[in-house]
Amino acid sequence: MKGFLKFILIFAVILLASAFLAPFFYDFFWTFHPFKFERIFQRIVMVLSLAAVAFFVRVKKETLMGYGLAWKPQSPGLLGKGFVAGVLVLGVVGVLRILSGQAIFDPRAFSWGEWIAKFSLALLTGVLIGFLEEFFFRGFIFRSLLRLLRNRVFLSVVITTLFYAIIHFIGLKKIFVGPDPSFIDGLRLIGAPFLSLAEWPKFWPQAVGLFLFGLALIGAAYRSGSLYPAIGLHAGCVFYVKLDDFFVQFHPAPSFFWGSKILYDGVLGWIFLSAMAIGLWIFLKPARTDTPNSPSGGKAV
């Protein structure tokens, strides 16, 4: 609990510091390039957050082990199997949409060099997003909640997964910032994400899909006692989504059953994501625990 509250406090300080610094950097950069105030604020938050994470990891490197990043002989296999599972599941959904006429298989005419570049970029993006998000959500947040809630697995899973699903939509609501921004405008930017939640009728189908995907990811991490199958699964799904536009043309009008081109905002995508989450929970071997209070095991309430 102490570590989790410390994280909340540090992030609050980062937001306030970013709101304070953003007007000064805005005035400084305006003489060279007219960057938007919102973009400068976001970049400052990112830089300060990365600096805080780097300092945290440098001081307490052993936390990487507790969060499931210990590299073991089976880690490459877990990483690879997770990646293949992500690509296959989304691939099956894509094939069903093509067979039903909801999409058309129409590969783009790129050279070999262009294809290699696009595959490499998609792979790098998938691995980077998979590692960062799994370390934060299924590593830091989930493990911290397990300790805070005394190994109540069900409650920790639900809270972590809801947070994961909702946070993807906190940038929907835009606010107006004038030509002479101030510290108050920075504070308004801090509050803007919470106003975005009022737009829930626009994004609830995507949120349902992300919640189910989060269940699959957290099941892979918790049952295996390692983040690597979740990292692989996340990376594989991102890899597929980054490339499918180069192979498939989707129906312009999304439907409730088929969803849109993002694949997880319709009933069909929900079915496959639910099946994946259940399958991972059933077939993955539960992690061994040395103590009853270990973050990777214990009682499930």
TIGU-552532 format. One record per residue (C-alpha): x, y, z; residue in one letter. Coordinates in pm, whole numbers. Each point is the difference from the previous one (the first is absolute). Layout:
% residues N
<rec><px>X</px><py>Y</py><pz>Z</pz><res>A</res></rec>
...
% end
This chain:
% residues 301
<rec><px>0</px><py>0</py><pz>0</pz><res>M</res></rec>
<rec><px>281</px><py>237</py><pz>85</pz><res>K</res></rec>
<rec><px>161</px><py>-53</py><pz>-342</pz><res>G</res></rec>
<rec><px>-329</px><py>50</py><pz>-184</pz><res>F</res></rec>
<rec><px>-78</px><py>324</py><pz>185</pz><res>L</res></rec>
<rec><px>354</px><py>115</py><pz>-72</pz><res>K</res></rec>
<rec><px>-63</px><py>-58</py><pz>-371</pz><res>F</res></rec>
<rec><px>-323</px><py>205</py><pz>12</pz><res>I</res></rec>
<rec><px>180</px><py>283</py><pz>179</pz><res>L</res></rec>
<rec><px>290</px><py>1</py><pz>-248</pz><res>I</res></rec>
<rec><px>-236</px><py>5</py><pz>-298</pz><res>F</res></rec>
<rec><px>-200</px><py>288</py><pz>153</pz><res>A</res></rec>
<rec><px>325</px><py>194</py><pz>44</pz><res>V</res></rec>
<rec><px>92</px><py>-72</py><pz>-364</pz><res>I</res></rec>
<rec><px>-335</px><py>136</py><pz>-120</pz><res>L</res></rec>
<rec><px>28</px><py>317</py><pz>209</pz><res>L</res></rec>
<rec><px>362</px><py>53</py><pz>-108</pz><res>A</res></rec>
<rec><px>-102</px><py>-47</py><pz>-364</pz><res>S</res></rec>
<rec><px>-282</px><py>255</py><pz>37</pz><res>A</res></rec>
<rec><px>250</px><py>246</py><pz>149</pz><res>F</res></rec>
<rec><px>275</px><py>-57</py><pz>-259</pz><res>L</res></rec>
<rec><px>-215</px><py>-23</py><pz>-314</pz><res>A</res></rec>
<rec><px>-64</px><py>378</py><pz>-38</pz><res>P</res></rec>
<rec><px>374</px><py>76</py><pz>22</pz><res>F</res></rec>
<rec><px>91</px><py>-264</py><pz>-259</pz><res>F</res></rec>
<rec><px>-288</px><py>117</py><pz>-220</pz><res>Y</res></rec>
<rec><px>137</px><py>356</py><pz>-2</pz><res>D</res></rec>
<rec><px>354</px><py>-128</py><pz>-61</pz><res>F</res></rec>
<rec><px>-84</px><py>-231</py><pz>-292</pz><res>F</res></rec>
<rec><px>-246</px><py>243</py><pz>-162</pz><res>W</res></rec>
<rec><px>293</px><py>209</py><pz>-128</pz><res>T</res></rec>
<rec><px>135</px><py>-309</py><pz>-185</pz><res>F</res></rec>
<rec><px>-308</px><py>-209</py><pz>-80</pz><res>H</res></rec>
<rec><px>-371</px><py>50</py><pz>88</pz><res>P</res></rec>
<rec><px>-59</px><py>-317</py><pz>202</pz><res>F</res></rec>
<rec><px>-346</px><py>-41</py><pz>151</pz><res>K</res></rec>
<rec><px>-21</px><py>60</py><pz>374</pz><res>F</res></rec>
<rec><px>-172</px><py>-338</py><pz>50</pz><res>E</res></rec>
<rec><px>283</px><py>-179</py><pz>-178</pz><res>R</res></rec>
<rec><px>266</px><py>174</py><pz>209</pz><res>I</res></rec>
<rec><px>-190</px><py>-90</py><pz>319</pz><res>F</res></rec>
<rec><px>-27</px><py>-366</py><pz>-105</pz><res>Q</res></rec>
<rec><px>370</px><py>-20</py><pz>-91</pz><res>R</res></rec>
<rec><px>102</px><py>145</py><pz>336</pz><res>I</res></rec>
<rec><px>-220</px><py>-254</py><pz>180</pz><res>V</res></rec>
<rec><px>158</px><py>-280</py><pz>-204</pz><res>M</res></rec>
<rec><px>359</px><py>116</py><pz>60</pz><res>V</res></rec>
<rec><px>-53</px><py>47</py><pz>373</pz><res>L</res></rec>
<rec><px>-177</px><py>-338</py><pz>25</pz><res>S</res></rec>
<rec><px>282</px><py>-179</py><pz>-181</pz><res>L</res></rec>
<rec><px>254</px><py>173</py><pz>225</pz><res>A</res></rec>
<rec><px>-195</px><py>-113</py><pz>307</pz><res>A</res></rec>
<rec><px>-22</px><py>-358</py><pz>-128</pz><res>V</res></rec>
<rec><px>374</px><py>-3</py><pz>-80</pz><res>A</res></rec>
<rec><px>82</px><py>126</py><pz>348</pz><res>F</res></rec>
<rec><px>-237</px><py>-251</py><pz>161</pz><res>F</res></rec>
<rec><px>147</px><py>-294</py><pz>-191</pz><res>V</res></rec>
<rec><px>357</px><py>116</py><pz>66</pz><res>R</res></rec>
<rec><px>-62</px><py>17</py><pz>371</pz><res>V</res></rec>
<rec><px>-204</px><py>-320</py><pz>32</pz><res>K</res></rec>
<rec><px>98</px><py>-234</py><pz>-282</pz><res>K</res></rec>
<rec><px>-128</px><py>-301</py><pz>193</pz><res>E</res></rec>
<rec><px>-356</px><py>119</py><pz>-62</pz><res>T</res></rec>
<rec><px>34</px><py>-124</py><pz>-359</pz><res>L</res></rec>
<rec><px>11</px><py>-354</py><pz>139</pz><res>M</res></rec>
<rec><px>-310</px><py>54</py><pz>211</pz><res>G</res></rec>
<rec><px>-191</px><py>133</py><pz>-298</pz><res>Y</res></rec>
<rec><px>59</px><py>-315</py><pz>-207</pz><res>G</res></rec>
<rec><px>296</px><py>109</py><pz>-215</pz><res>L</res></rec>
<rec><px>244</px><py>-261</py><pz>126</pz><res>A</res></rec>
<rec><px>158</px><py>-157</py><pz>-311</pz><res>W</res></rec>
<rec><px>-18</px><py>-379</py><pz>23</pz><res>K</res></rec>
<rec><px>64</px><py>-286</py><pz>-248</pz><res>P</res></rec>
<rec><px>-372</px><py>-17</py><pz>-82</pz><res>Q</res></rec>
<rec><px>-37</px><py>376</py><pz>-52</pz><res>S</res></rec>
<rec><px>81</px><py>0</py><pz>-377</pz><res>P</res></rec>
<rec><px>-258</px><py>-274</py><pz>-58</pz><res>G</res></rec>
<rec><px>-266</px><py>186</py><pz>199</pz><res>L</res></rec>
<rec><px>77</px><py>321</py><pz>-189</pz><res>L</res></rec>
<rec><px>-17</px><py>-172</py><pz>-340</pz><res>G</res></rec>
<rec><px>-316</px><py>-201</py><pz>75</pz><res>K</res></rec>
<rec><px>-175</px><py>313</py><pz>123</pz><res>G</res></rec>
<rec><px>97</px><py>188</py><pz>-317</pz><res>F</res></rec>
<rec><px>-125</px><py>-279</py><pz>-229</pz><res>V</res></rec>
<rec><px>-325</px><py>-30</py><pz>198</pz><res>A</res></rec>
<rec><px>-71</px><py>372</py><pz>-41</pz><res>G</res></rec>
<rec><px>61</px><py>-7</py><pz>-375</pz><res>V</res></rec>
<rec><px>-205</px><py>-318</py><pz>-49</pz><res>L</res></rec>
<rec><px>-303</px><py>115</py><pz>199</pz><res>V</res></rec>
<rec><px>-27</px><py>333</py><pz>-182</pz><res>L</res></rec>
<rec><px>85</px><py>-175</py><pz>-326</pz><res>G</res></rec>
<rec><px>-296</px><py>-238</py><pz>40</pz><res>V</res></rec>
<rec><px>-232</px><py>297</py><pz>64</pz><res>V</res></rec>
<rec><px>138</px><py>167</py><pz>-313</pz><res>G</res></rec>
<rec><px>-49</px><py>-312</py><pz>-212</pz><res>V</res></rec>
<rec><px>-362</px><py>-35</py><pz>117</pz><res>L</res></rec>
<rec><px>-65</px><py>359</py><pz>-98</pz><res>R</res></rec>
<rec><px>146</px><py>-61</py><pz>-346</pz><res>I</res></rec>
<rec><px>-203</px><py>-318</py><pz>-50</pz><res>L</res></rec>
<rec><px>-318</px><py>180</py><pz>107</pz><res>S</res></rec>
<rec><px>58</px><py>289</py><pz>-240</pz><res>G</res></rec>
<rec><px>64</px><py>252</py><pz>277</pz><res>Q</res></rec>
<rec><px>356</px><py>50</py><pz>-127</pz><res>A</res></rec>
<rec><px>200</px><py>-57</py><pz>-317</pz><res>I</res></rec>
<rec><px>344</px><py>-156</py><pz>-20</pz><res>F</res></rec>
<rec><px>196</px><py>250</py><pz>-209</pz><res>D</res></rec>
<rec><px>375</px><py>16</py><pz>78</pz><res>P</res></rec>
<rec><px>173</px><py>328</py><pz>-78</pz><res>R</res></rec>
<rec><px>256</px><py>11</py><pz>-280</pz><res>A</res></rec>
<rec><px>320</px><py>69</py><pz>195</pz><res>F</res></rec>
<rec><px>356</px><py>-96</py><pz>-87</pz><res>S</res></rec>
<rec><px>184</px><py>-261</py><pz>206</pz><res>W</res></rec>
<rec><px>194</px><py>274</py><pz>172</pz><res>G</res></rec>
<rec><px>-319</px><py>185</py><pz>92</pz><res>E</res></rec>
<rec><px>-160</px><py>-318</py><pz>133</pz><res>W</res></rec>
<rec><px>307</px><py>-77</py><pz>214</pz><res>I</res></rec>
<rec><px>-4</px><py>356</py><pz>136</pz><res>A</res></rec>
<rec><px>-372</px><py>-15</py><pz>84</pz><res>K</res></rec>
<rec><px>29</px><py>-345</py><pz>163</pz><res>F</res></rec>
<rec><px>301</px><py>114</py><pz>201</pz><res>S</res></rec>
<rec><px>-173</px><py>319</py><pz>117</pz><res>L</res></rec>
<rec><px>-317</px><py>-191</py><pz>94</pz><res>A</res></rec>
<rec><px>205</px><py>-258</py><pz>192</pz><res>L</res></rec>
<rec><px>203</px><py>265</py><pz>181</pz><res>L</res></rec>
<rec><px>-317</px><py>194</py><pz>87</pz><res>T</res></rec>
<rec><px>-173</px><py>-314</py><pz>126</pz><res>G</res></rec>
<rec><px>290</px><py>-107</py><pz>221</pz><res>V</res></rec>
<rec><px>49</px><py>350</py><pz>140</pz><res>L</res></rec>
<rec><px>-369</px><py>52</py><pz>80</pz><res>I</res></rec>
<rec><px>-30</px><py>-354</py><pz>134</pz><res>G</res></rec>
<rec><px>295</px><py>40</py><pz>234</pz><res>F</res></rec>
<rec><px>-88</px><py>347</py><pz>130</pz><res>L</res></rec>
<rec><px>-371</px><py>-60</py><pz>53</pz><res>E</res></rec>
<rec><px>41</px><py>-346</py><pz>152</pz><res>E</res></rec>
<rec><px>268</px><py>121</py><pz>239</pz><res>F</res></rec>
<rec><px>-225</px><py>287</py><pz>109</pz><res>F</res></rec>
<rec><px>-347</px><py>-165</py><pz>10</pz><res>F</res></rec>
<rec><px>57</px><py>-372</py><pz>59</pz><res>R</res></rec>
<rec><px>329</px><py>58</py><pz>183</pz><res>G</res></rec>
<rec><px>-4</px><py>310</py><pz>217</pz><res>F</res></rec>
<rec><px>-375</px><py>72</py><pz>34</pz><res>I</res></rec>
<rec><px>-123</px><py>-358</py><pz>35</pz><res>F</res></rec>
<rec><px>276</px><py>-115</py><pz>236</pz><res>R</res></rec>
<rec><px>-39</px><py>313</py><pz>212</pz><res>S</res></rec>
<rec><px>-374</px><py>-60</py><pz>26</pz><res>L</res></rec>
<rec><px>57</px><py>-362</py><pz>100</pz><res>L</res></rec>
<rec><px>212</px><py>116</py><pz>292</pz><res>R</res></rec>
<rec><px>-236</px><py>286</py><pz>85</pz><res>L</res></rec>
<rec><px>-308</px><py>-227</py><pz>-7</pz><res>L</res></rec>
<rec><px>172</px><py>-291</py><pz>178</pz><res>R</res></rec>
<rec><px>8</px><py>-237</py><pz>-298</pz><res>N</res></rec>
<rec><px>-364</px><py>45</py><pz>-97</pz><res>R</res></rec>
<rec><px>60</px><py>-109</py><pz>-357</pz><res>V</res></rec>
<rec><px>-348</px><py>52</py><pz>-145</pz><res>F</res></rec>
<rec><px>-31</px><py>357</py><pz>128</pz><res>L</res></rec>
<rec><px>355</px><py>86</py><pz>-110</pz><res>S</res></rec>
<rec><px>-67</px><py>-140</py><pz>-348</pz><res>V</res></rec>
<rec><px>-324</px><py>197</py><pz>-41</pz><res>V</res></rec>
<rec><px>146</px><py>332</py><pz>119</pz><res>I</res></rec>
<rec><px>315</px><py>-34</py><pz>-211</pz><res>T</res></rec>
<rec><px>-193</px><py>-99</py><pz>-312</pz><res>T</res></rec>
<rec><px>-259</px><py>277</py><pz>38</pz><res>L</res></rec>
<rec><px>280</px><py>253</py><pz>39</pz><res>F</res></rec>
<rec><px>174</px><py>-142</py><pz>-308</pz><res>Y</res></rec>
<rec><px>-318</px><py>20</py><pz>-211</pz><res>A</res></rec>
<rec><px>-108</px><py>349</py><pz>109</pz><res>I</res></rec>
<rec><px>339</px><py>171</py><pz>-20</pz><res>I</res></rec>
<rec><px>4</px><py>-49</py><pz>-379</pz><res>H</res></rec>
<rec><px>-283</px><py>253</py><pz>-34</pz><res>F</res></rec>
<rec><px>99</px><py>280</py><pz>234</pz><res>I</res></rec>
<rec><px>122</px><py>217</py><pz>-287</pz><res>G</res></rec>
<rec><px>-331</px><py>26</py><pz>-187</pz><res>L</res></rec>
<rec><px>-110</px><py>330</py><pz>151</pz><res>K</res></rec>
<rec><px>192</px><py>298</py><pz>-137</pz><res>K</res></rec>
<rec><px>17</px><py>339</py><pz>170</pz><res>I</res></rec>
<rec><px>68</px><py>340</py><pz>-148</pz><res>F</res></rec>
<rec><px>337</px><py>157</py><pz>82</pz><res>V</res></rec>
<rec><px>55</px><py>359</py><pz>-108</pz><res>G</res></rec>
<rec><px>312</px><py>152</py><pz>-160</pz><res>P</res></rec>
<rec><px>145</px><py>99</py><pz>340</pz><res>D</res></rec>
<rec><px>-23</px><py>-315</py><pz>220</pz><res>P</res></rec>
<rec><px>63</px><py>10</py><pz>373</pz><res>S</res></rec>
<rec><px>36</px><py>-230</py><pz>299</pz><res>F</res></rec>
<rec><px>-381</px><py>-6</py><pz>26</pz><res>I</res></rec>
<rec><px>-21</px><py>-138</py><pz>-354</pz><res>D</res></rec>
<rec><px>239</px><py>-273</py><pz>106</pz><res>G</res></rec>
<rec><px>-228</px><py>-87</py><pz>292</pz><res>L</res></rec>
<rec><px>-296</px><py>-10</py><pz>-241</pz><res>R</res></rec>
<rec><px>191</px><py>-251</py><pz>-213</pz><res>L</res></rec>
<rec><px>43</px><py>-219</py><pz>308</pz><res>I</res></rec>
<rec><px>-376</px><py>-4</py><pz>49</pz><res>G</res></rec>
<rec><px>-89</px><py>-49</py><pz>-368</pz><res>A</res></rec>
<rec><px>50</px><py>-381</py><pz>4</pz><res>P</res></rec>
<rec><px>-267</px><py>-41</py><pz>267</pz><res>F</res></rec>
<rec><px>-246</px><py>199</py><pz>-210</pz><res>L</res></rec>
<rec><px>58</px><py>-251</py><pz>-279</pz><res>S</res></rec>
<rec><px>-175</px><py>-270</py><pz>201</pz><res>L</res></rec>
<rec><px>-328</px><py>186</py><pz>-55</pz><res>A</res></rec>
<rec><px>34</px><py>-103</py><pz>-366</pz><res>E</res></rec>
<rec><px>-46</px><py>-370</py><pz>90</pz><res>W</res></rec>
<rec><px>-291</px><py>-59</py><pz>-246</pz><res>P</res></rec>
<rec><px>250</px><py>55</py><pz>-281</pz><res>K</res></rec>
<rec><px>264</px><py>-247</py><pz>115</pz><res>F</res></rec>
<rec><px>-165</px><py>-269</py><pz>214</pz><res>W</res></rec>
<rec><px>26</px><py>-277</py><pz>-268</pz><res>P</res></rec>
<rec><px>377</px><py>56</py><pz>-25</pz><res>Q</res></rec>
<rec><px>23</px><py>12</py><pz>379</pz><res>A</res></rec>
<rec><px>-174</px><py>-339</py><pz>28</pz><res>V</res></rec>
<rec><px>247</px><py>-147</py><pz>-248</pz><res>G</res></rec>
<rec><px>299</px><py>146</py><pz>183</pz><res>L</res></rec>
<rec><px>-137</px><py>-129</py><pz>332</pz><res>F</res></rec>
<rec><px>-20</px><py>-354</py><pz>-142</pz><res>L</res></rec>
<rec><px>346</px><py>36</py><pz>-152</pz><res>F</res></rec>
<rec><px>127</px><py>122</py><pz>338</pz><res>G</res></rec>
<rec><px>-147</px><py>-312</py><pz>164</pz><res>L</res></rec>
<rec><px>191</px><py>-218</py><pz>-246</pz><res>A</res></rec>
<rec><px>323</px><py>189</py><pz>68</pz><res>L</res></rec>
<rec><px>-34</px><py>-6</py><pz>377</pz><res>I</res></rec>
<rec><px>-95</px><py>-368</py><pz>-9</pz><res>G</res></rec>
<rec><px>314</px><py>-79</py><pz>-200</pz><res>A</res></rec>
<rec><px>218</px><py>197</py><pz>242</pz><res>A</res></rec>
<rec><px>-155</px><py>-127</py><pz>322</pz><res>Y</res></rec>
<rec><px>-36</px><py>-367</py><pz>-89</pz><res>R</res></rec>
<rec><px>353</px><py>-28</py><pz>-138</pz><res>S</res></rec>
<rec><px>161</px><py>217</py><pz>269</pz><res>G</res></rec>
<rec><px>180</px><py>186</py><pz>-280</pz><res>S</res></rec>
<rec><px>-68</px><py>309</py><pz>-210</pz><res>L</res></rec>
<rec><px>152</px><py>-155</py><pz>-312</pz><res>Y</res></rec>
<rec><px>-308</px><py>-184</py><pz>-133</pz><res>P</res></rec>
<rec><px>-204</px><py>321</py><pz>49</pz><res>A</res></rec>
<rec><px>271</px><py>208</py><pz>-168</pz><res>I</res></rec>
<rec><px>5</px><py>-243</py><pz>-293</pz><res>G</res></rec>
<rec><px>-379</px><py>-7</py><pz>-28</pz><res>L</res></rec>
<rec><px>-25</px><py>379</py><pz>12</pz><res>H</res></rec>
<rec><px>284</px><py>41</py><pz>-250</pz><res>A</res></rec>
<rec><px>-157</px><py>-251</py><pz>-240</pz><res>G</res></rec>
<rec><px>-336</px><py>179</py><pz>4</pz><res>C</res></rec>
<rec><px>158</px><py>343</py><pz>-54</pz><res>V</res></rec>
<rec><px>216</px><py>-146</py><pz>-279</pz><res>F</res></rec>
<rec><px>-310</px><py>-135</py><pz>-176</pz><res>Y</res></rec>
<rec><px>-201</px><py>321</py><pz>40</pz><res>V</res></rec>
<rec><px>288</px><py>210</py><pz>-136</pz><res>K</res></rec>
<rec><px>21</px><py>-214</py><pz>-315</pz><res>L</res></rec>
<rec><px>-357</px><py>-104</py><pz>-84</pz><res>D</res></rec>
<rec><px>-78</px><py>324</py><pz>-186</pz><res>D</res></rec>
<rec><px>273</px><py>-94</py><pz>-250</pz><res>F</res></rec>
<rec><px>-174</px><py>-331</py><pz>-80</pz><res>F</res></rec>
<rec><px>-370</px><py>54</py><pz>57</pz><res>V</res></rec>
<rec><px>-258</px><py>261</py><pz>-96</pz><res>Q</res></rec>
<rec><px>-276</px><py>16</py><pz>259</pz><res>F</res></rec>
<rec><px>-368</px><py>75</py><pz>-49</pz><res>H</res></rec>
<rec><px>-43</px><py>376</py><pz>51</pz><res>P</res></rec>
<rec><px>-312</px><py>-36</py><pz>219</pz><res>A</res></rec>
<rec><px>71</px><py>-187</py><pz>327</pz><res>P</res></rec>
<rec><px>-273</px><py>-217</py><pz>151</pz><res>S</res></rec>
<rec><px>-73</px><py>-109</py><pz>356</pz><res>F</res></rec>
<rec><px>83</px><py>-364</py><pz>-75</pz><res>F</res></rec>
<rec><px>305</px><py>45</py><pz>-225</pz><res>W</res></rec>
<rec><px>135</px><py>321</py><pz>151</pz><res>G</res></rec>
<rec><px>240</px><py>227</py><pz>-187</pz><res>S</res></rec>
<rec><px>349</px><py>-59</py><pz>-131</pz><res>K</res></rec>
<rec><px>148</px><py>5</py><pz>351</pz><res>I</res></rec>
<rec><px>-159</px><py>-349</py><pz>43</pz><res>L</res></rec>
<rec><px>-77</px><py>22</py><pz>374</pz><res>Y</res></rec>
<rec><px>-305</px><py>230</py><pz>0</pz><res>D</res></rec>
<rec><px>-258</px><py>-251</py><pz>-122</pz><res>G</res></rec>
<rec><px>-166</px><py>-318</py><pz>126</pz><res>V</res></rec>
<rec><px>221</px><py>-228</py><pz>-211</pz><res>L</res></rec>
<rec><px>317</px><py>151</py><pz>142</pz><res>G</res></rec>
<rec><px>-139</px><py>-24</py><pz>354</pz><res>W</res></rec>
<rec><px>-71</px><py>-371</py><pz>-49</pz><res>I</res></rec>
<rec><px>354</px><py>-75</py><pz>-112</pz><res>F</res></rec>
<rec><px>157</px><py>216</py><pz>271</pz><res>L</res></rec>
<rec><px>-214</px><py>-171</py><pz>265</pz><res>S</res></rec>
<rec><px>97</px><py>-342</py><pz>-133</pz><res>A</res></rec>
<rec><px>366</px><py>101</py><pz>5</pz><res>M</res></rec>
<rec><px>-24</px><py>127</py><pz>358</pz><res>A</res></rec>
<rec><px>-172</px><py>-321</py><pz>118</pz><res>I</res></rec>
<rec><px>242</px><py>-221</py><pz>-193</pz><res>G</res></rec>
<rec><px>306</px><py>170</py><pz>146</pz><res>L</res></rec>
<rec><px>-138</px><py>-29</py><pz>352</pz><res>W</res></rec>
<rec><px>-76</px><py>-371</py><pz>-46</pz><res>I</res></rec>
<rec><px>306</px><py>-120</py><pz>-190</pz><res>F</res></rec>
<rec><px>281</px><py>209</py><pz>146</pz><res>L</res></rec>
<rec><px>178</px><py>-173</py><pz>285</pz><res>K</res></rec>
<rec><px>-47</px><py>189</py><pz>327</pz><res>P</res></rec>
<rec><px>318</px><py>153</py><pz>137</pz><res>A</res></rec>
<rec><px>165</px><py>-160</py><pz>298</pz><res>R</res></rec>
<rec><px>24</px><py>211</py><pz>313</pz><res>T</res></rec>
<rec><px>250</px><py>-32</py><pz>280</pz><res>D</res></rec>
<rec><px>-213</px><py>187</py><pz>253</pz><res>T</res></rec>
<rec><px>-377</px><py>37</py><pz>36</pz><res>P</res></rec>
<rec><px>27</px><py>377</py><pz>-31</pz><res>N</res></rec>
<rec><px>201</px><py>-4</py><pz>-323</pz><res>S</res></rec>
<rec><px>-130</px><py>251</py><pz>-260</pz><res>P</res></rec>
<rec><px>-27</px><py>-273</py><pz>-263</pz><res>S</res></rec>
<rec><px>-216</px><py>-230</py><pz>207</pz><res>G</res></rec>
<rec><px>-204</px><py>-31</py><pz>315</pz><res>G</res></rec>
<rec><px>-368</px><py>-9</py><pz>57</pz><res>K</res></rec>
<rec><px>-249</px><py>113</py><pz>-261</pz><res>A</res></rec>
<rec><px>-291</px><py>192</py><pz>149</pz><res>V</res></rec>
% end
